[in-house]
Amino acid sequence: MRSSASSLSRFLSITSVALASLLGGACSGGGSDCGTGGADATLDATVGGQTITYETLTSLAGNDCPDTVTPAPTGVVSLSIEGLVATGGADGRITFCIPRPDKGDGDHAISKTDPFGIRLEDLTAKISPNSVECDYHLDTANPPTGTAVGSGICDGGENAAGFALDITASGTLVGQPTNPPTCMASVPLSIQGTVAVTKRM
């Protein structure tokens, strides 16, 4: 990956998200169906009752989660998607990865090893319950579950028009070991929204 998020997006993954219609199969080239379809520029996550808004989700064919079970056809490169906290938290990021962006419509059960879906690789949030700053990240022992529906995805996600993801997921975030004693060890996570993903330049 070519951004500063690469060091964080290696060790966290979502293993139980179902993906419906990830790639909009009718949109294989540069037609009018490609694009974000007016989706929001932000995605909301609720972390311990506090709303964190992530913005500027961009995609890059960085080959960060390639299909190692069934090698992808020539020219198919896994797609990374990254966004940063806009409001509601001091710092944080969200990172998805799609191993096989060439796959078409249909339901896709997701796991760390499933090549045909979407993974939530990284989600971090810094919140301040009771005026105490606390850092949280994905609980890999109890990964989130949910659904993601893609639309307007063309050219393996590399079309300049971008695409949209409709995401619903819930799970748990855990605190960093360096959190103050007053921080909770874990907090509930929920993600809900349809967000525009633009091509990273």
Salt bridges, closest charged atoms under 4 A:
ASP64 OD1 - ARG10 NH2 3.35
ASP67 OD2 - ARG100 NH1 3.09
GLU82 OE1 - ARG200 NH2 3.79
ASP102 OD1 - ARG100 NE 2.87
GLU133 OE1 - LYS126 NZ 3.76
ASP135 OD1 - LYS126 NZ 2.59
